[in-house]
Amino acid sequence: MPSTKAKRRSVKSEAIKLIRGLPASSTWDDLMYRIYVRQKIEAGLSDFRSGKVHTHASIRKEFALP
């Protein structure tokens, strides 16, 4: 498992890549949106890898869908 320092370095390097990929006309909101989306994707992938998933059927049952 990577150390906290290694994780921080990884996050920093990924953030730099996100910033470099933005057009010059980007706003702070554009940057924050990209960071937010990336964070949510990473969290979803982490949940998937650790088995925290729901079946389609269980979601339909929870929300009383046919």
PDB file with SEQRES, HELIX, SHEET and CRYST1 records, atoms N, CA, C and O in Angstrom:
SEQRES   1 A   66  MET PRO SER THR LYS ALA LYS ARG ARG SER VAL LYS SER          
SEQRES   2 A   66  GLU ALA ILE LYS LEU ILE ARG GLY LEU PRO ALA SER SER          
SEQRES   3 A   66  THR TRP ASP ASP LEU MET TYR ARG ILE TYR VAL ARG GLN          
SEQRES   4 A   66  LYS ILE GLU ALA GLY LEU SER ASP PHE ARG SER GLY LYS          
SEQRES   5 A   66  VAL HIS THR HIS ALA SER ILE ARG LYS GLU PHE ALA LEU          
SEQRES   6 A   66  PRO                                                          
HELIX    1 AA1 THR A    4  ARG A   20  1                                  17    
HELIX    2 AA2 TRP A   28  ARG A   49  1                                  22    
HELIX    3 AA3 HIS A   56  GLU A   62  1                                   7    
CRYST1    1.000    1.000    1.000  90.00  90.00  90.00 P 1           1          
ATOM      1  N   MET A   1       0.852  -1.180   0.000  1.00  0.00           N  
ATOM      2  CA  MET A   1       0.000   0.000   0.000  1.00  0.00           C  
ATOM      3  C   MET A   1       0.897   1.242   0.000  1.00  0.00           C  
ATOM      4  O   MET A   1       1.845   1.318   0.782  1.00  0.00           O  
ATOM      5  N   PRO A   2       0.602   2.224  -0.879  1.00  0.00           N  
ATOM      6  CA  PRO A   2       1.442   3.419  -0.964  1.00  0.00           C  
ATOM      7  C   PRO A   2       1.360   4.251   0.311  1.00  0.00           C  
ATOM      8  O   PRO A   2       0.326   4.294   0.977  1.00  0.00           O  
ATOM      9  N   SER A   3       2.466   4.907   0.638  1.00  0.00           N  
ATOM     10  CA  SER A   3       2.499   5.767   1.812  1.00  0.00           C  
ATOM     11  C   SER A   3       1.671   7.021   1.557  1.00  0.00           C  
ATOM     12  O   SER A   3       1.309   7.326   0.420  1.00  0.00           O  
ATOM     13  N   THR A   4       1.380   7.738   2.634  1.00  0.00           N  
ATOM     14  CA  THR A   4       0.618   8.980   2.515  1.00  0.00           C  
ATOM     15  C   THR A   4       1.363   9.977   1.640  1.00  0.00           C  
ATOM     16  O   THR A   4       0.756  10.692   0.841  1.00  0.00           O  
ATOM     17  N   LYS A   5       2.677  10.019   1.795  1.00  0.00           N  
ATOM     18  CA  LYS A   5       3.492  10.944   0.998  1.00  0.00           C  
ATOM     19  C   LYS A   5       3.416  10.580  -0.483  1.00  0.00           C  
ATOM     20  O   LYS A   5       3.311  11.461  -1.336  1.00  0.00           O  
ATOM     21  N   ALA A   6       3.470   9.288  -0.787  1.00  0.00           N  
ATOM     22  CA  ALA A   6       3.380   8.844  -2.183  1.00  0.00           C  
ATOM     23  C   ALA A   6       2.000   9.150  -2.758  1.00  0.00           C  
ATOM     24  O   ALA A   6       1.887   9.559  -3.914  1.00  0.00           O  
ATOM     25  N   LYS A   7       0.952   8.957  -1.960  1.00  0.00           N  
ATOM     26  CA  LYS A   7      -0.407   9.273  -2.415  1.00  0.00           C  
ATOM     27  C   LYS A   7      -0.535  10.758  -2.701  1.00  0.00           C  
ATOM     28  O   LYS A   7      -1.116  11.163  -3.708  1.00  0.00           O  
ATOM     29  N   ARG A   8       0.022  11.574  -1.793  1.00  0.00           N  
ATOM     30  CA  ARG A   8      -0.044  13.021  -1.970  1.00  0.00           C  
ATOM     31  C   ARG A   8       0.663  13.429  -3.253  1.00  0.00           C  
ATOM     32  O   ARG A   8       0.162  14.266  -4.005  1.00  0.00           O  
ATOM     33  N   ARG A   9       1.830  12.837  -3.504  1.00  0.00           N  
ATOM     34  CA  ARG A   9       2.585  13.152  -4.712  1.00  0.00           C  
ATOM     35  C   ARG A   9       1.784  12.748  -5.937  1.00  0.00           C  
ATOM     36  O   ARG A   9       1.764  13.468  -6.935  1.00  0.00           O  
ATOM     37  N   SER A  10       1.126  11.603  -5.868  1.00  0.00           N  
ATOM     38  CA  SER A  10       0.317  11.128  -6.985  1.00  0.00           C  
ATOM     39  C   SER A  10      -0.850  12.076  -7.246  1.00  0.00           C  
ATOM     40  O   SER A  10      -1.135  12.410  -8.396  1.00  0.00           O  
ATOM     41  N   VAL A  11      -1.522  12.507  -6.186  1.00  0.00           N  
ATOM     42  CA  VAL A  11      -2.638  13.431  -6.338  1.00  0.00           C  
ATOM     43  C   VAL A  11      -2.144  14.743  -6.936  1.00  0.00           C  
ATOM     44  O   VAL A  11      -2.783  15.317  -7.817  1.00  0.00           O  
ATOM     45  N   LYS A  12      -1.014  15.202  -6.453  1.00  0.00           N  
ATOM     46  CA  LYS A  12      -0.468  16.455  -6.958  1.00  0.00           C  
ATOM     47  C   LYS A  12      -0.138  16.338  -8.442  1.00  0.00           C  
ATOM     48  O   LYS A  12      -0.462  17.233  -9.222  1.00  0.00           O  
ATOM     49  N   SER A  13       0.495  15.253  -8.830  1.00  0.00           N  
ATOM     50  CA  SER A  13       0.855  15.093 -10.241  1.00  0.00           C  
ATOM     51  C   SER A  13      -0.390  14.944 -11.112  1.00  0.00           C  
ATOM     52  O   SER A  13      -0.420  15.450 -12.234  1.00  0.00           O  
ATOM     53  N   GLU A  14      -1.406  14.265 -10.618  1.00  0.00           N  
ATOM     54  CA  GLU A  14      -2.657  14.139 -11.371  1.00  0.00           C  
ATOM     55  C   GLU A  14      -3.371  15.493 -11.478  1.00  0.00           C  
ATOM     56  O   GLU A  14      -3.954  15.808 -12.516  1.00  0.00           O  
ATOM     57  N   ALA A  15      -3.325  16.283 -10.417  1.00  0.00           N  
ATOM     58  CA  ALA A  15      -3.934  17.611 -10.462  1.00  0.00           C  
ATOM     59  C   ALA A  15      -3.223  18.492 -11.488  1.00  0.00           C  
ATOM     60  O   ALA A  15      -3.861  19.250 -12.219  1.00  0.00           O  
ATOM     61  N   ILE A  16      -1.911  18.385 -11.532  1.00  0.00           N  
ATOM     62  CA  ILE A  16      -1.145  19.160 -12.510  1.00  0.00           C  
ATOM     63  C   ILE A  16      -1.536  18.752 -13.923  1.00  0.00           C  
ATOM     64  O   ILE A  16      -1.663  19.604 -14.802  1.00  0.00           O  
ATOM     65  N   LYS A  17      -1.730  17.448 -14.151  1.00  0.00           N  
ATOM     66  CA  LYS A  17      -2.165  16.984 -15.473  1.00  0.00           C  
ATOM     67  C   LYS A  17      -3.543  17.554 -15.822  1.00  0.00           C  
ATOM     68  O   LYS A  17      -3.779  17.975 -16.954  1.00  0.00           O  
ATOM     69  N   LEU A  18      -4.449  17.564 -14.836  1.00  0.00           N  
ATOM     70  CA  LEU A  18      -5.783  18.131 -15.073  1.00  0.00           C  
ATOM     71  C   LEU A  18      -5.676  19.603 -15.464  1.00  0.00           C  
ATOM     72  O   LEU A  18      -6.329  20.053 -16.406  1.00  0.00           O  
ATOM     73  N   ILE A  19      -4.855  20.341 -14.740  1.00  0.00           N  
ATOM     74  CA  ILE A  19      -4.694  21.771 -15.018  1.00  0.00           C  
ATOM     75  C   ILE A  19      -4.101  21.994 -16.401  1.00  0.00           C  
ATOM     76  O   ILE A  19      -4.566  22.850 -17.152  1.00  0.00           O  
ATOM     77  N   ARG A  20      -3.081  21.227 -16.732  1.00  0.00           N  
ATOM     78  CA  ARG A  20      -2.449  21.389 -18.044  1.00  0.00           C  
ATOM     79  C   ARG A  20      -3.392  21.033 -19.185  1.00  0.00           C  
ATOM     80  O   ARG A  20      -3.235  21.537 -20.297  1.00  0.00           O  
ATOM     81  N   GLY A  21      -4.366  20.174 -18.922  1.00  0.00           N  
ATOM     82  CA  GLY A  21      -5.311  19.768 -19.950  1.00  0.00           C  
ATOM     83  C   GLY A  21      -6.452  20.749 -20.174  1.00  0.00           C  
ATOM     84  O   GLY A  21      -7.229  20.602 -21.118  1.00  0.00           O  
ATOM     85  N   LEU A  22      -6.552  21.744 -19.310  1.00  0.00           N  
ATOM     86  CA  LEU A  22      -7.622  22.742 -19.449  1.00  0.00           C  
ATOM     87  C   LEU A  22      -7.260  23.789 -20.492  1.00  0.00           C  
ATOM     88  O   LEU A  22      -6.088  24.136 -20.640  1.00  0.00           O  
ATOM     89  N   PRO A  23      -8.249  24.294 -21.215  1.00  0.00           N  
ATOM     90  CA  PRO A  23      -7.988  25.402 -22.139  1.00  0.00           C  
ATOM     91  C   PRO A  23      -7.583  26.659 -21.359  1.00  0.00           C  
ATOM     92  O   PRO A  23      -7.914  26.797 -20.181  1.00  0.00           O  
ATOM     93  N   ALA A  24      -6.877  27.558 -22.011  1.00  0.00           N  
ATOM     94  CA  ALA A  24      -6.411  28.789 -21.371  1.00  0.00           C  
ATOM     95  C   ALA A  24      -7.562  29.649 -20.858  1.00  0.00           C  
ATOM     96  O   ALA A  24      -7.386  30.430 -19.923  1.00  0.00           O  
ATOM     97  N   SER A  25      -8.725  29.510 -21.458  1.00  0.00           N  
ATOM     98  CA  SER A  25      -9.879  30.325 -21.061  1.00  0.00           C  
ATOM     99  C   SER A  25     -10.671  29.731 -19.898  1.00  0.00           C  
ATOM    100  O   SER A  25     -11.736  30.247 -19.562  1.00  0.00           O  
ATOM    101  N   SER A  26     -10.185  28.676 -19.284  1.00  0.00           N  
ATOM    102  CA  SER A  26     -10.912  28.007 -18.202  1.00  0.00           C  
ATOM    103  C   SER A  26     -11.066  28.895 -16.979  1.00  0.00           C  
ATOM    104  O   SER A  26     -10.253  29.779 -16.711  1.00  0.00           O  
ATOM    105  N   THR A  27     -12.142  28.625 -16.248  1.00  0.00           N  
ATOM    106  CA  THR A  27     -12.412  29.355 -15.012  1.00  0.00           C  
ATOM    107  C   THR A  27     -12.072  28.461 -13.819  1.00  0.00           C  
ATOM    108  O   THR A  27     -11.786  27.273 -13.970  1.00  0.00           O  
ATOM    109  N   TRP A  28     -12.111  29.065 -12.633  1.00  0.00           N  
ATOM    110  CA  TRP A  28     -11.912  28.266 -11.419  1.00  0.00           C  
ATOM    111  C   TRP A  28     -12.997  27.197 -11.325  1.00  0.00           C  
ATOM    112  O   TRP A  28     -12.735  26.077 -10.887  1.00  0.00           O  
ATOM    113  N   ASP A  29     -14.214  27.543 -11.736  1.00  0.00           N  
ATOM    114  CA  ASP A  29     -15.308  26.568 -11.696  1.00  0.00           C  
ATOM    115  C   ASP A  29     -15.026  25.378 -12.620  1.00  0.00           C  
ATOM    116  O   ASP A  29     -15.348  24.240 -12.279  1.00  0.00           O  
ATOM    117  N   ASP A  30     -14.433  25.633 -13.776  1.00  0.00           N  
ATOM    118  CA  ASP A  30     -14.063  24.541 -14.686  1.00  0.00           C  
ATOM    119  C   ASP A  30     -13.081  23.597 -14.007  1.00  0.00           C  
ATOM    120  O   ASP A  30     -13.227  22.376 -14.070  1.00  0.00           O  
ATOM    121  N   LEU A  31     -12.089  24.174 -13.365  1.00  0.00           N  
ATOM    122  CA  LEU A  31     -11.080  23.365 -12.673  1.00  0.00           C  
ATOM    123  C   LEU A  31     -11.705  22.575 -11.535  1.00  0.00           C  
ATOM    124  O   LEU A  31     -11.443  21.381 -11.389  1.00  0.00           O  
ATOM    125  N   MET A  32     -12.528  23.233 -10.728  1.00  0.00           N  
ATOM    126  CA  MET A  32     -13.146  22.553  -9.591  1.00  0.00           C  
ATOM    127  C   MET A  32     -14.060  21.419 -10.055  1.00  0.00           C  
ATOM    128  O   MET A  32     -14.122  20.366  -9.420  1.00  0.00           O  
ATOM    129  N   TYR A  33     -14.764  21.638 -11.155  1.00  0.00           N  
ATOM    130  CA  TYR A  33     -15.624  20.596 -11.696  1.00  0.00           C  
ATOM    131  C   TYR A  33     -14.792  19.379 -12.101  1.00  0.00           C  
ATOM    132  O   TYR A  33     -15.153  18.245 -11.788  1.00  0.00           O  
ATOM    133  N   ARG A  34     -13.697  19.612 -12.786  1.00  0.00           N  
ATOM    134  CA  ARG A  34     -12.849  18.488 -13.223  1.00  0.00           C  
ATOM    135  C   ARG A  34     -12.281  17.730 -12.026  1.00  0.00           C  
ATOM    136  O   ARG A  34     -12.218  16.501 -12.031  1.00  0.00           O  
ATOM    137  N   ILE A  35     -11.869  18.473 -11.003  1.00  0.00           N  
ATOM    138  CA  ILE A  35     -11.344  17.824  -9.802  1.00  0.00           C  
ATOM    139  C   ILE A  35     -12.441  16.998  -9.138  1.00  0.00           C  
ATOM    140  O   ILE A  35     -12.201  15.861  -8.730  1.00  0.00           O  
ATOM    141  N   TYR A  36     -13.632  17.557  -9.029  1.00  0.00           N  
ATOM    142  CA  TYR A  36     -14.765  16.868  -8.408  1.00  0.00           C  
ATOM    143  C   TYR A  36     -15.096  15.573  -9.160  1.00  0.00           C  
ATOM    144  O   TYR A  36     -15.254  14.518  -8.546  1.00  0.00           O  
ATOM    145  N   VAL A  37     -15.196  15.658 -10.468  1.00  0.00           N  
ATOM    146  CA  VAL A  37     -15.526  14.477 -11.273  1.00  0.00           C  
ATOM    147  C   VAL A  37     -14.438  13.422 -11.118  1.00  0.00           C  
ATOM    148  O   VAL A  37     -14.739  12.241 -10.943  1.00  0.00           O  
ATOM    149  N   ARG A  38     -13.188  13.835 -11.180  1.00  0.00           N  
ATOM    150  CA  ARG A  38     -12.080  12.885 -11.036  1.00  0.00           C  
ATOM    151  C   ARG A  38     -12.126  12.192  -9.678  1.00  0.00           C  
ATOM    152  O   ARG A  38     -11.923  10.981  -9.581  1.00  0.00           O  
ATOM    153  N   GLN A  39     -12.397  12.978  -8.620  1.00  0.00           N  
ATOM    154  CA  GLN A  39     -12.481  12.430  -7.272  1.00  0.00           C  
ATOM    155  C   GLN A  39     -13.600  11.394  -7.169  1.00  0.00           C  
ATOM    156  O   GLN A  39     -13.414  10.340  -6.561  1.00  0.00           O  
ATOM    157  N   LYS A  40     -14.752  11.684  -7.756  1.00  0.00           N  
ATOM    158  CA  LYS A  40     -15.881  10.755  -7.710  1.00  0.00           C  
ATOM    159  C   LYS A  40     -15.590   9.480  -8.496  1.00  0.00           C  
ATOM    160  O   LYS A  40     -15.964   8.388  -8.068  1.00  0.00           O  
ATOM    161  N   ILE A  41     -14.932   9.613  -9.631  1.00  0.00           N  
ATOM    162  CA  ILE A  41     -14.555   8.436 -10.420  1.00  0.00           C  
ATOM    163  C   ILE A  41     -13.590   7.563  -9.635  1.00  0.00           C  
ATOM    164  O   ILE A  41     -13.756   6.345  -9.579  1.00  0.00           O  
ATOM    165  N   GLU A  42     -12.581   8.182  -9.029  1.00  0.00           N  
ATOM    166  CA  GLU A  42     -11.605   7.426  -8.229  1.00  0.00           C  
ATOM    167  C   GLU A  42     -12.291   6.711  -7.069  1.00  0.00           C  
ATOM    168  O   GLU A  42     -11.973   5.558  -6.779  1.00  0.00           O  
ATOM    169  N   ALA A  43     -13.228   7.386  -6.402  1.00  0.00           N  
ATOM    170  CA  ALA A  43     -13.952   6.766  -5.281  1.00  0.00           C  
ATOM    171  C   ALA A  43     -14.784   5.582  -5.766  1.00  0.00           C  
ATOM    172  O   ALA A  43     -14.831   4.544  -5.106  1.00  0.00           O  
ATOM    173  N   GLY A  44     -15.438   5.734  -6.911  1.00  0.00           N  
ATOM    174  CA  GLY A  44     -16.234   4.636  -7.470  1.00  0.00           C  
ATOM    175  C   GLY A  44     -15.382   3.437  -7.837  1.00  0.00           C  
ATOM    176  O   GLY A  44     -15.764   2.297  -7.573  1.00  0.00           O  
ATOM    177  N   LEU A  45     -14.238   3.684  -8.441  1.00  0.00           N  
ATOM    178  CA  LEU A  45     -13.328   2.589  -8.789  1.00  0.00           C  
ATOM    179  C   LEU A  45     -12.800   1.892  -7.546  1.00  0.00           C  
ATOM    180  O   LEU A  45     -12.658   0.670  -7.523  1.00  0.00           O  
ATOM    181  N   SER A  46     -12.511   2.671  -6.516  1.00  0.00           N  
ATOM    182  CA  SER A  46     -12.039   2.092  -5.257  1.00  0.00           C  
ATOM    183  C   SER A  46     -13.118   1.204  -4.632  1.00  0.00           C  
ATOM    184  O   SER A  46     -12.827   0.103  -4.166  1.00  0.00           O  
ATOM    185  N   ASP A  47     -14.362   1.687  -4.623  1.00  0.00           N  
ATOM    186  CA  ASP A  47     -15.471   0.887  -4.099  1.00  0.00           C  
ATOM    187  C   ASP A  47     -15.636  -0.399  -4.900  1.00  0.00           C  
ATOM    188  O   ASP A  47     -15.851  -1.466  -4.327  1.00  0.00           O  
ATOM    189  N   PHE A  48     -15.536  -0.301  -6.208  1.00  0.00           N  
ATOM    190  CA  PHE A  48     -15.671  -1.473  -7.064  1.00  0.00           C  
ATOM    191  C   PHE A  48     -14.585  -2.502  -6.747  1.00  0.00           C  
ATOM    192  O   PHE A  48     -14.865  -3.693  -6.607  1.00  0.00           O  
ATOM    193  N   ARG A  49     -13.347  -2.028  -6.637  1.00  0.00           N  
ATOM    194  CA  ARG A  49     -12.222  -2.939  -6.338  1.00  0.00           C  
ATOM    195  C   ARG A  49     -12.380  -3.616  -4.983  1.00  0.00           C  
ATOM    196  O   ARG A  49     -11.941  -4.751  -4.803  1.00  0.00           O  
ATOM    197  N   SER A  50     -13.009  -2.924  -4.021  1.00  0.00           N  
ATOM    198  CA  SER A  50     -13.170  -3.506  -2.689  1.00  0.00           C  
ATOM    199  C   SER A  50     -14.480  -4.276  -2.545  1.00  0.00           C  
ATOM    200  O   SER A  50     -14.811  -4.744  -1.456  1.00  0.00           O  
ATOM    201  N   GLY A  51     -15.221  -4.408  -3.639  1.00  0.00           N  
ATOM    202  CA  GLY A  51     -16.443  -5.208  -3.612  1.00  0.00           C  
ATOM    203  C   GLY A  51     -17.677  -4.484  -3.120  1.00  0.00           C  
ATOM    204  O   GLY A  51     -18.709  -5.115  -2.893  1.00  0.00           O  
ATOM    205  N   LYS A  52     -17.596  -3.177  -2.949  1.00  0.00           N  
ATOM    206  CA  LYS A  52     -18.753  -2.407  -2.490  1.00  0.00           C  
ATOM    207  C   LYS A  52     -19.629  -2.069  -3.694  1.00  0.00           C  
ATOM    208  O   LYS A  52     -19.607  -0.950  -4.206  1.00  0.00           O  
ATOM    209  N   VAL A  53     -20.395  -3.061  -4.130  1.00  0.00           N  
ATOM    210  CA  VAL A  53     -21.247  -2.892  -5.299  1.00  0.00           C  
ATOM    211  C   VAL A  53     -22.653  -3.388  -4.987  1.00  0.00           C  
ATOM    212  O   VAL A  53     -22.860  -4.169  -4.058  1.00  0.00           O  
ATOM    213  N   HIS A  54     -23.607  -2.927  -5.772  1.00  0.00           N  
ATOM    214  CA  HIS A  54     -24.999  -3.361  -5.641  1.00  0.00           C  
ATOM    215  C   HIS A  54     -25.426  -3.960  -6.971  1.00  0.00           C  
ATOM    216  O   HIS A  54     -25.011  -3.503  -8.036  1.00  0.00           O  
ATOM    217  N   THR A  55     -26.253  -4.977  -6.894  1.00  0.00           N  
ATOM    218  CA  THR A  55     -26.781  -5.547  -8.124  1.00  0.00           C  
ATOM    219  C   THR A  55     -27.905  -4.661  -8.648  1.00  0.00           C  
ATOM    220  O   THR A  55     -28.515  -3.887  -7.910  1.00  0.00           O  
ATOM    221  N   HIS A  56     -28.152  -4.796  -9.915  1.00  0.00           N  
ATOM    222  CA  HIS A  56     -29.245  -4.055 -10.548  1.00  0.00           C  
ATOM    223  C   HIS A  56     -30.559  -4.405  -9.851  1.00  0.00           C  
ATOM    224  O   HIS A  56     -31.382  -3.531  -9.579  1.00  0.00           O  
ATOM    225  N   ALA A  57     -30.743  -5.683  -9.568  1.00  0.00           N  
ATOM    226  CA  ALA A  57     -31.978  -6.151  -8.924  1.00  0.00           C  
ATOM    227  C   ALA A  57     -32.149  -5.543  -7.533  1.00  0.00           C  
ATOM    228  O   ALA A  57     -33.262  -5.170  -7.160  1.00  0.00           O  
ATOM    229  N   SER A  58     -31.071  -5.437  -6.764  1.00  0.00           N  
ATOM    230  CA  SER A  58     -31.200  -4.881  -5.412  1.00  0.00           C  
ATOM    231  C   SER A  58     -31.577  -3.403  -5.439  1.00  0.00           C  
ATOM    232  O   SER A  58     -32.318  -2.938  -4.574  1.00  0.00           O  
ATOM    233  N   ILE A  59     -31.080  -2.670  -6.412  1.00  0.00           N  
ATOM    234  CA  ILE A  59     -31.424  -1.257  -6.548  1.00  0.00           C  
ATOM    235  C   ILE A  59     -32.889  -1.112  -6.958  1.00  0.00           C  
ATOM    236  O   ILE A  59     -33.603  -0.257  -6.434  1.00  0.00           O  
ATOM    237  N   ARG A  60     -33.331  -1.945  -7.889  1.00  0.00           N  
ATOM    238  CA  ARG A  60     -34.733  -1.894  -8.318  1.00  0.00           C  
ATOM    239  C   ARG A  60     -35.653  -2.209  -7.135  1.00  0.00           C  
ATOM    240  O   ARG A  60     -36.697  -1.581  -6.964  1.00  0.00           O  
ATOM    241  N   LYS A  61     -35.255  -3.181  -6.329  1.00  0.00           N  
ATOM    242  CA  LYS A  61     -36.069  -3.561  -5.167  1.00  0.00           C  
ATOM    243  C   LYS A  61     -36.093  -2.419  -4.150  1.00  0.00           C  
ATOM    244  O   LYS A  61     -37.152  -2.095  -3.613  1.00  0.00           O  
ATOM    245  N   GLU A  62     -34.951  -1.814  -3.884  1.00  0.00           N  
ATOM    246  CA  GLU A  62     -34.860  -0.734  -2.904  1.00  0.00           C  
ATOM    247  C   GLU A  62     -35.753   0.450  -3.266  1.00  0.00           C  
ATOM    248  O   GLU A  62     -36.349   1.079  -2.391  1.00  0.00           O  
ATOM    249  N   PHE A  63     -35.840   0.746  -4.561  1.00  0.00           N  
ATOM    250  CA  PHE A  63     -36.637   1.884  -5.002  1.00  0.00           C  
ATOM    251  C   PHE A  63     -38.012   1.461  -5.542  1.00  0.00           C  
ATOM    252  O   PHE A  63     -38.687   2.239  -6.216  1.00  0.00           O  
ATOM    253  N   ALA A  64     -38.408   0.240  -5.241  1.00  0.00           N  
ATOM    254  CA  ALA A  64     -39.733  -0.299  -5.615  1.00  0.00           C  
ATOM    255  C   ALA A  64     -40.002  -0.127  -7.106  1.00  0.00           C  
ATOM    256  O   ALA A  64     -41.079   0.319  -7.502  1.00  0.00           O  
ATOM    257  N   LEU A  65     -39.031  -0.479  -7.918  1.00  0.00           N  
ATOM    258  CA  LEU A  65     -39.197  -0.409  -9.380  1.00  0.00           C  
ATOM    259  C   LEU A  65     -39.527  -1.798  -9.907  1.00  0.00           C  
ATOM    260  O   LEU A  65     -39.053  -2.794  -9.361  1.00  0.00           O  
ATOM    261  N   PRO A  66     -40.331  -1.876 -10.956  1.00  0.00           N  
ATOM    262  CA  PRO A  66     -40.702  -3.198 -11.512  1.00  0.00           C  
ATOM    263  C   PRO A  66     -39.518  -3.919 -12.133  1.00  0.00           C  
ATOM    264  O   PRO A  66     -39.669  -5.032 -12.638  1.00  0.00           O  
TER     265      PRO A  66                                                      
END                                                                             
